[in-house]
Amino acid sequence: MESPIKLLLVDDHELFLEGIISLLEGNENLEIIGTALNGKEALAKIAATPPDMILCDLNMPEMDGIELVKIVKEEYPDIKIIVLTMHDDRPTVTEIMMAEAEGYILKNTDRAELMTAIKRVCDGSTYYCNAVMSIILDRYKEEKKQEEHDIRLTEREVEILQLIAQEKSSEEIAESLFISRRTVETHRKNIIKKTEVKSVVGLLKIGYKLGLIAL
């Protein structure tokens, strides 16, 4: 049996933290190892007991969620982050996307979407809710019109990038394209080398920017 996913919850509203705990209680695949009321407190707890994943708000005292995401991604790149907030304005969404948080959902979500986000992120993918994805796509459509891109992907690399965007694993991609998993991994490495990104989030950003991935 696999070990449960260790979660750290970060939000300055204790009532909201209690609500999230209530939503996640009873799931044997999840273990809430702590809570924090701001980014500064969260960093102290991460240093003491690193979680697998952080669920965090953005608007908090002492150190906000944006700063927390940036620091965690710099110092603890293996920790996954899902932003759970009411903020859906374009500047905030853009900043979090650039900081490469794996997930971004709004606080009016339900338990089903929250669990879907956690599962996808733990599986190595990303989860951005529809409202946030629309903002991201609009931004990159505008950038695409303003910039010329010299990244050249082969037809096969484009196919694989599009399947990655559909949260397909390397094994699933291999089955879909009737090629070996090793070949998929080789193509993935070539894509990463050409695009100069180091994460799935980075690949998605490039895909949107080149117009190769649609919502």
C-alpha positions as CSV (number, residue, x, y, z in Angstrom):
1,M,0.0,0.0,0.0
2,E,1.3,3.4,-1.0
3,S,2.0,6.0,1.7
4,P,-0.7,8.7,2.0
5,I,-0.1,12.1,0.4
6,K,1.2,14.5,3.1
7,L,-0.7,17.8,3.0
8,L,0.1,21.2,4.6
9,L,-2.9,23.7,4.6
10,V,-2.1,27.4,4.6
11,D,-4.8,30.0,5.0
12,D,-5.2,32.9,7.5
13,H,-8.9,32.0,8.1
14,E,-9.1,29.2,10.7
15,L,-12.8,28.6,9.8
16,F,-11.8,27.9,6.2
17,L,-9.0,25.6,7.3
18,E,-11.5,23.7,9.4
19,G,-13.8,23.4,6.4
20,I,-11.0,22.0,4.2
21,I,-10.0,19.5,6.9
22,S,-13.6,18.4,7.1
23,L,-13.8,17.9,3.3
24,L,-10.6,15.8,3.2
25,E,-11.2,13.8,6.3
26,G,-11.8,10.1,5.9
27,N,-9.6,9.8,2.7
28,E,-7.0,7.2,3.5
29,N,-4.8,8.4,0.6
30,L,-4.4,11.8,2.3
31,E,-2.7,12.9,5.6
32,I,-3.0,16.5,6.8
33,I,0.3,16.9,8.6
34,G,-0.3,20.6,9.6
35,T,-1.8,24.0,9.1
36,A,-0.3,27.5,8.9
37,L,-1.9,30.9,9.0
38,N,0.6,32.6,6.7
39,G,3.6,32.0,4.4
40,K,6.2,32.6,7.1
41,E,4.6,30.1,9.5
42,A,4.3,27.6,6.6
43,L,8.0,27.8,5.7
44,A,8.9,27.0,9.3
45,K,6.7,23.9,9.2
46,I,8.0,22.9,5.8
47,A,11.6,23.0,7.2
48,A,10.6,20.9,10.1
49,T,8.4,18.3,8.3
50,P,8.3,18.7,4.5
51,P,4.9,17.8,3.0
52,D,4.3,16.3,-0.4
53,M,1.8,19.0,-1.3
54,I,0.7,22.4,-0.1
55,L,-2.8,23.9,-0.4
56,C,-2.5,27.6,0.1
57,D,-4.4,30.9,-0.1
58,L,-2.8,34.0,-1.5
59,N,-4.0,36.9,0.6
60,M,-2.3,36.4,4.0
61,P,-0.4,38.6,6.5
62,E,3.4,38.6,7.1
63,M,4.0,36.6,3.9
64,D,1.4,36.1,1.2
65,G,0.8,33.1,-0.9
66,I,2.5,34.4,-4.0
67,E,5.8,34.9,-2.1
68,L,5.3,31.5,-0.5
69,V,4.9,29.8,-3.9
70,K,8.1,31.4,-5.2
71,I,10.2,30.4,-2.2
72,V,8.9,26.9,-2.1
73,K,9.5,26.3,-5.8
74,E,13.0,27.7,-5.4
75,E,14.0,25.8,-2.2
76,Y,11.7,22.8,-2.3
77,P,11.1,22.0,-6.0
78,D,9.7,18.5,-5.3
79,I,6.8,19.9,-3.2
80,K,3.6,20.3,-5.2
81,I,1.5,23.4,-4.8
82,I,-2.2,24.0,-5.4
83,V,-3.4,27.6,-4.9
84,L,-6.9,27.7,-3.4
85,T,-8.2,31.2,-3.4
86,M,-10.9,33.7,-4.4
87,H,-8.5,35.7,-6.6
88,D,-9.1,35.2,-10.3
89,D,-7.7,38.5,-11.7
90,R,-5.3,38.3,-14.6
91,P,-2.2,39.7,-12.9
92,T,-2.5,37.3,-10.0
93,V,-3.2,34.3,-12.2
94,T,-0.2,35.2,-14.4
95,E,2.2,35.6,-11.5
96,I,1.2,32.2,-10.0
97,M,1.5,30.5,-13.4
98,M,4.9,32.0,-13.9
99,A,5.9,30.8,-10.4
100,E,4.9,27.3,-11.7
101,A,2.4,26.2,-9.1
102,E,0.9,22.9,-10.3
103,G,-2.7,23.8,-9.5
104,Y,-5.0,26.8,-9.2
105,I,-8.6,26.5,-8.1
106,L,-11.1,28.9,-6.7
107,K,-12.6,28.7,-3.2
108,N,-16.1,28.2,-4.6
109,T,-15.1,24.8,-5.8
110,D,-16.6,21.6,-4.5
111,R,-15.1,18.5,-2.9
112,A,-15.1,16.5,-6.2
113,E,-13.0,19.2,-8.0
114,L,-10.6,19.6,-5.1
115,M,-10.0,15.8,-5.0
116,T,-9.5,15.8,-8.8
117,A,-7.0,18.6,-8.5
118,I,-5.1,16.8,-5.8
119,K,-5.0,13.5,-7.7
120,R,-3.9,15.0,-11.0
121,V,-1.1,17.1,-9.4
122,C,0.1,14.0,-7.4
123,D,0.2,12.0,-10.7
124,G,2.6,14.6,-12.1
125,S,0.2,16.7,-14.1
126,T,-1.4,20.1,-13.4
127,Y,-4.9,21.3,-12.6
128,Y,-6.1,24.8,-13.4
129,C,-9.9,25.4,-13.1
130,N,-11.8,26.5,-16.1
131,A,-12.0,30.2,-15.1
132,V,-8.3,30.4,-14.6
133,M,-7.5,28.5,-17.8
134,S,-9.6,31.0,-19.8
135,I,-7.4,33.8,-18.3
136,I,-4.2,32.0,-19.2
137,L,-5.3,31.2,-22.7
138,D,-6.4,34.8,-23.4
139,R,-3.0,36.1,-22.2
140,Y,-1.0,33.7,-24.4
141,K,-3.2,34.3,-27.4
142,E,-2.3,38.0,-27.1
143,E,1.4,37.2,-26.7
144,K,1.3,34.9,-29.7
145,K,0.1,37.7,-31.9
146,Q,2.9,40.0,-30.6
147,E,5.9,37.7,-30.7
148,E,7.6,35.5,-33.2
149,H,8.7,32.1,-31.9
150,D,11.6,30.2,-33.2
151,I,10.8,26.9,-31.5
152,R,10.4,24.2,-34.0
153,L,8.8,20.9,-32.9
154,T,8.3,17.9,-35.1
155,E,4.8,16.6,-35.9
156,R,5.4,13.7,-33.4
157,E,6.6,16.1,-30.7
158,V,3.5,18.2,-31.2
159,E,1.3,15.1,-30.8
160,I,3.1,14.1,-27.6
161,L,2.9,17.7,-26.2
162,Q,-0.8,17.7,-26.8
163,L,-1.2,14.3,-25.1
164,I,0.8,15.6,-22.1
165,A,-1.7,18.5,-21.9
166,Q,-4.4,15.9,-21.6
167,E,-2.8,14.5,-18.5
168,K,-1.7,11.3,-20.3
169,S,1.2,9.3,-18.8
170,S,4.2,8.2,-20.9
171,E,2.7,4.7,-21.0
172,E,-0.7,6.0,-22.2
173,I,1.0,8.2,-24.8
174,A,2.9,5.2,-26.1
175,E,-0.2,3.1,-26.4
176,S,-2.1,5.9,-28.2
177,L,0.7,6.5,-30.7
178,F,1.7,2.8,-31.1
179,I,5.3,3.5,-30.1
180,S,7.4,2.3,-27.1
181,R,7.5,4.1,-23.8
182,R,11.2,4.6,-24.3
183,T,10.5,6.5,-27.6
184,V,8.0,8.7,-25.8
185,E,10.6,9.5,-23.1
186,T,13.1,10.4,-25.8
187,H,10.7,12.7,-27.5
188,R,9.8,14.3,-24.2
189,K,13.5,15.0,-23.5
190,N,13.8,16.5,-27.0
191,I,10.8,18.8,-26.4
192,I,12.3,19.9,-23.0
193,K,15.6,20.6,-24.7
194,K,14.1,22.6,-27.5
195,T,11.8,24.6,-25.2
196,E,14.3,25.0,-22.4
197,V,11.7,24.3,-19.7
198,K,12.1,21.9,-16.8
199,S,8.5,21.1,-15.7
200,V,5.1,20.0,-17.0
201,V,3.8,23.4,-16.2
202,G,6.5,25.0,-18.3
203,L,5.7,22.7,-21.3
204,L,2.0,23.7,-21.0
205,K,3.0,27.4,-21.1
206,I,5.0,26.8,-24.2
207,G,2.2,24.8,-25.8
208,Y,-0.3,27.6,-25.2
209,K,2.1,30.2,-26.4
210,L,2.7,28.4,-29.7
211,G,-1.0,27.7,-30.2
212,L,-0.5,24.0,-30.0
213,I,-2.8,23.4,-27.0
214,A,-6.4,24.4,-26.8
215,L,-8.7,24.4,-23.8
